[in-house]
Amino acid sequence: MNKRMIIYILGKMLGVEGVVLLIPAFVSLLYWEKSGFSFLIVSAILGIVFLIFGRKRPKSTRIYGKESFAIVALAWLLWSLFGALPFVISGSIPNYVDAFFETVSGFTTTGSTILQEIESLPMGINFWRCLTHWIGGMGVLVFVLMITSLDDENSMPLMRAEMPGPEADKLVPKARNTAAILYGMYFVLTAVEVVLLMFGGMNLYDALIHSFSTAGTGGFNNRNTSVAFYDSAYIDGVITVFMILFGVNFNLYFLLLLKDWKSVLKNEELRAYLGVIAASVTVITINILSIYENVFHAFRYAAFQVASIITTTGFYTADYELWPELSKAILLVIMFIGACAGSTGGGIKVCRFVILLKSIRQEIHKILHPNAVTVVKLNGKKVGQDTLRGINVYFAAYVFILAASVLIVSIDNFDFATSFSGVLTTINNVGPGISKVGPVENFHMFSPLSKIVFSFDMLVGRLEIIPFLLLLSPALWRKKF
């Protein structure tokens, strides 16, 4: 275990966060808000941390898989711990546990909140809230790798440990170039959405923070009634399309740049993802038709909410708690499924379900034909045993953490739908759940213990469980410096 290198990289990463905090500080300055000083104070603290831990490179710089997982888990935890300080120092969220919950929800792009009144927040503070979505969407480590000089030998293990999905691959030979390409595509899509939202009547500030949240599939914004505030079919349509786009594996966009249309069109995960969306929108539109004026309105609200839930964005334009039980059940199911691997969306990921279904079919085929040689394939390629084993371990750990979290949260004595969907929505990084944590409610009424559990679930869900479980393993830390 190369602990000195871990400390060095973490020191460097915290220095980057200190620089990033200057952005909301500048926004606060533009609006003449005192909250800007809170960002400057934390930025200065992180600058000192960088000078102490992140400047002197250790003699031994090599890191392996276990160090990468530890760095990823610790980086997300530390960014959240320090990122919460501006909320507390400015007085916007005086309670640190609440501020930590809000920051974790931001970086993990969950979008769950403890805030009952959003529109009264200082502009700089709310900008920071939504900016955490944009940074966390593609990944804290990917963001840092893009703008620092960490060598390629160490960069790829970090990217693989952080990128969502069973596997993560380079787009180009150098990991840092891969990070730059990912963020380049991410930036362009975000910029296009900003422009389109401004065409719909949003001012630049509103367009930026809604685009940050859409890009990161997070859900924070500056309106108490979310996107429903605008009551605009155009804005709903733009955000719906971009939520779906950001839920697609970014590797496919790179293939589009290479004009490899065949690989994109044949991608099984993409087809399953779009198929689930189409089927869900169709059924829900029919199911809620009696509630709305016509088919167009029913389709508009169904499409928006399906896109918001399956991509784990968490925006809402309608209170789906008032919808029929079938519609709510469908939303709960796609909350489990989530978006594509390699996207900014959360959830279990579509490709895992595709592989799981193929594995079940393979087992049935083996029973019927004992001598047959069968393999599980995805996009024409054989799925390795390590990947299959990893998926099985992931599902087992997911169920265990889900059950344990529900038991702890149940101490607060809310109804089962509230406790279960609260855990489910946080571990899948969705945002709103059902019942008392539905789209027009939030998490303010839970105890500090439950909020810590929810924060843990958000981090575990975003990092796909294993990095945080390794972080809690004593065996990881036994070796000396």
N, C-alpha and C positions, 0 to 999 in steps of 0.2 A: 504494500500500500504506500504510494508516493504522497504522503500527507502534505509535504512542503509544496508540491506542485498544486495540490488541491487548494491550499490556502492562497497561493499566488494567483491562480485563475479566479477564485472567488473575490479576492481583493481587486483584481482588474475589473471584474463584472460590476462590483459595487461602485467603482469609479465611473463606469459607464452610466449607471443609474443616476449618479450625482449630476452628470452632464445633462441627461434627459430631463431631470427635474427643472432645469433652467427654462425649458419650453413652457410649462404651465406658469412659471414665475414671470415670463415675458407676457403671457396672456393676461395675468393679473395686473401687470404694470399698464397694459393697454387700457384696461378698464378701471384703473386707479383704485385697486383693491389692496387692502392691508394683508390679505391672505398670501400675497406674493412673498412676504418675508418668511413664511413657514417653509416654502420650497427652498429659499436661499439658505436657511439654517440647516436643513437636512442635506442639501447639496454640499455645504461646507463640511459637515460631519463625514459624509461619504468620501469627500476629497481627501480628508485626513486618513481615513481607513485605507484608501488607495495608496497614499504615500507610504504608509507603514507596511502594508502587506502585498501590494500589487506592482511595485516598481522593480524590486530585485528578483531576477529570474534564478530559480534554483539550479544547481549543477546538474541534477538528474531531472530531465523534463518529460520522460516517457510516461504516459498513462495508458491504462488498459480498461477493459470493460467495467470492472468493479469501481475504479476511480471515476469513470465517466458517469455511472449511475449515481454515485455519491455527490458529484459536482452538480449534476442536474437537479437532484432533489434539494440540496442545500441552497443552490442558486435561487430557485423559485421561492423557497422559504424565506431566505434573507431579503430578496427583493420585496416580498410582501411585508415583512416585518418593518423594514425601513420605509417602504412606500406608504405605510399607514400613518407615519408620523406627521405629515402635513395636515391630514384631517384633524388630528388631535391638537397640534400646536395652534392651528387656525381657529379651533373651537367649532368647526363644522360638524365633527363627530367627536365629542369630548371623551367618550368611553373607548379605551384602546381596543378592547375585545371586539366592539362593534366596528371600529375603524379597520382592524385586521381582517374581519369577515368581509367588509366592503372591498378592501384591497385585493384579497385573495380571489374574491368573486370577479374582480376586474381583470387581473392577470390571467386567471384560468378561463376567462371569457364565459363565465357562468351567467352573470347578470342578475343573480339573486341579490336582494338589497334589504337593509334594515331601515332605510330612510322612508319616512312617511310623507315628507314634504321635500320635493326635489327642486322645484322652481325657485326656492329662496336661497339655494346654495350660491356662493360666489362663482362667477364665471370661470375663474382660474381653477378652482377646486373641481368643478364639474368637468372642465376640460381634461384635468388629470385623471378623473374617474374613467372617462371614455378613452383616453389615450392608452391607459393600461390594457384595454381590450385590443387595441391595434397592435401593441407590442407583443402581448401574450398570444395573439391569434396565430402568428407564424412561429412563435417561440422565443423566449427570452434568450436562450443560448444561440439560436440562429441569428437573432438581432445583433448580439455581441460579436459573434464570429464574423459577421459582415463588416463591422467597423473597426475590428482590432487586428493585430498582426500575429495571432496565435498560429503556430505552424500547422500545416495540413495533416501531419501525422497524428496530432492530437485532436484536430477539429472533427474528423469524421466519426470517431467513437462518441463524441458529445452529441453530434447531430442524430446519430442512430438511437442514442438513449432518450432523446427528447421528442423526435418526430412521432406523431400518432400513427398507429397501425402496426400490423405484425412485422413489417419489414420497412427499412428506409434505405434508399439507394442514392448514389451520387447522380446528378444530372450531367456533370462534366467531371474530368479527372480530379480537379482540386476542390476540396470541400468548401473553401472560402468562396470560390467562384460559384459553387452551387448555391451557397447562402445568398450571394449577391443576385443571382438569377431569380431565386424564389422571391426575394424582397422587391426586385424590379417589377416582376409580374404583379405582385401584391400591391405595390405603389400605384401602378398604372390602373388597375381595376378600381382601387379606392378613389383615385383622381377622377376617373370617368363617372363614378357614382356621385361624387361631390358636384360635378358640373350638371348632371342630370337632375339632381335634387334642387339645385339653384334655379333651373328652368321651371321647376314646379312651384316656385315661390318661396323656398327656404332662403334665409340669409346665409352668409358664408359660415358663421359660427355654428348654426344649427345643422347645416349640410355636412360640415366637418365631423361633428361629434356623432351624427347618425351614421355617417360613412365609416368612421372608426369602429363603431359598434357592429355594423353590418359586416365589415371586413373581418373582424375578429370573431364573428358570430357570437357576440356577447349579449347585447340588449340594453345596456345603460343608455340613457339620453337625458335631456333636460326638461322633460315634460312629465307631470304626474300621471297623465293618462296615456303615456307612451306615444306610439305613432297615431293612435286614435285621435289625438289632439288636432291633427291637420284635416281629418275627415276628407281626404283627397284620394280619388281612385287612381290618379296619376302617381302620386307619391307611394301609395300602397303597391302599385304595380312595379315601380322601379325597385323598391326595397325587396319585394318578393323575388324578382329575377336575380338580384345580386346576392340575396341570401342563398339561393340555390347554386349560383355560380361559385360562391366561396365555400360551399359544401362539397365541391368536386376536388379530386386529387390534383394538386398543382403540377404533378408530373405530366398530366394530360395536356395542360396548357403549353408546357414545353414541347411536347410532341406536335401540337398544333403549330407552334412557331417553326418547327422543322418540316411542316406540311405532311406529317405522317398521319393522314386522316384515317387510314385503315386500322391502325392500332387503337386509335381513340374510339372509333365506331364499334370495334369488336371488344372493347373493354367490358368485361362481365360485371364488375362492380358498378360502373357508371350506368349500365343498362338496368341493373337491379335497383339502384338508387332512384333513377328517373321513373322506373316502373312503380315503385312503392309510392312515390309522390303522386303520380297520375292516378293510381288506384284509390289512394286515400282522399285526394281532392274530389274525385268523382263521387265516392260514397258519401262523404260528408256534405257535399253540395246538395245531393238528393235528400239527405237526412235533415238538413236545416232549412230546406226550401220553404216550409210553412212559417218560419220565423221571420223571413225577409220578404221584401216587396216583390222581387222577381229573381229569375235564375242568375242574372248578372251579379246582383248583390250577394247572393248566396255563394256563387263561385268566387267572387272577390275576397270575401272573408274566409272561406274555406282554404283557398290557395295560400293566402297570407299566413294563416295560422299553421297549416301543414308545413310550409317552408320554414317558418319560425321554429317549430318544435323539432322537426327532423334534423335541421342544421344546428340545433341547440342555441339559436340566437336569443329567443325569449322576448322579442317584441310582441305587442298585441294590438289589434285594432277592434277586437270584440271580446266580451266577457264569455269565454267558452264554458264557464261554469253553468251558464243558462242554457247550453245546448243539450240535445238529447243524449242519453247514456251511451248510445252507439258511437256518436262522434267523440265523446270524451274518452271512450275506451280505445278508439283508434289513435287518438293523440297520445295516450299513455303507452301504447305499443310502439309507436314510432319514436317516442322518447327513449325507449330502450335501444332501438336500432342505431340512431344517430346518423352522422354523415359519412363520407368516404374517408378511407385512410389517406394520409398526406394532405388533408384539407385543414381548414381552421376550425372545423366543426368538432363537437365532442361526441359522446355516446360510445357504445360498444364498437361501432363501425360496421358498415354494410359488408365489407369483404369478409369479416369474421363470420357473419351469419351465412354468407354464400359458401364459405369453406366448411362451416359446420354442417350445413344441409347436405353438401356433397359427401362429407365424411359419413353421415348417417346413411345416405344412399349406398355408399361403398360397403358399409357393414352389412346392410340388408342383402346386397348382391353377393357378398362372400358367404353368407348363410345359405342362400339359394344355390350358389355355384362354388363349392369349397375349393375346387382346383383352379378356379379362374385367377389370373393375375390382374389386379386392378390398382390404379393410382388415382389420387385426387389431383385434379388440374385446375388452375385458375389462369384464364387468358392464354390457354394452350401450353402453359408451363407447369411442370410437376411441382406440387407443394411439398417441400421437404419435411421430414419427420420432426426436425427441430421446430419448424413453424407450427406444425400440428400440435406438438406437445406444448408449445408456448401458448397456443390458443386455449387448449384444455386447462392449463394452469391459470390462465387469465380468467376464464369463466368461473373456475372454482374459487379463486381469490375474490372475484367480484361478488359472488353470492355470499361468501362469508362476511366480507366487509359490509355489504348491504344489510344483512341480517343483524350483525353486531351493532351497527349504527342505529338501526330502527329501535332495537332494544334500549339503547342508551337514551335516545331522543324521547322515547315513550315515557321516561321519568317525568317529563313536563306535563303529562296527562292530557294531551290533545287527542282528538279522534284519530283512528288508525289511518284514514285517508290522508290526513294532514302530516302525520309522522312519516308514513311510508313514502308519500310523494315528495315530501321535503328532502328526504335522504336520496330518493331516486333522481330528483331534479338536480341536486348538487353533485352527486357522483357522476352523473352524465353531463354535467356542465350546461344544463338547459336554462335555468332561471326560475320561471314560474312553475308551480305544480298544480295541485287541485285542492279543493276545500279551503282551509284557512291560509294556504300559501298559493292560492290561485292567481290569475293574471292581474287582478285589481288589489291583491293583498301583498304582504311581504313577511319577512322573518323577524321583525322587531320584537315580537312577543315571546320568543324563545329565551331560555336561560343562557347565561354565559357558557355553561358546559355544552349545551346543545349547539351553540354557535361555533364553539371550538371543534366539535365533531363535524359539523357541516363544512367548516374550513378545511379540515383534514380530508374529508370526502372530495371536496373540490380539487384539492391538490393531487390526491390519489387518482381521481378520474382523469384529470388533464395529463398526468404523467404516466397513465396506463398502469398504475398499481405497483409494478415491480421496483422502480427506483426508490419509492418511499418504503416499501417493505425491506429492501436491502439496507436502507439507511437505519432502520430500527434493529438490524441484526448485529449483535455484539461481535460476531466473528469477523465482520467487515473491518472493525477498528482495532483488532488485537495486535497487529504488527506495529512495530515501533517506526519512528521517523527514519 
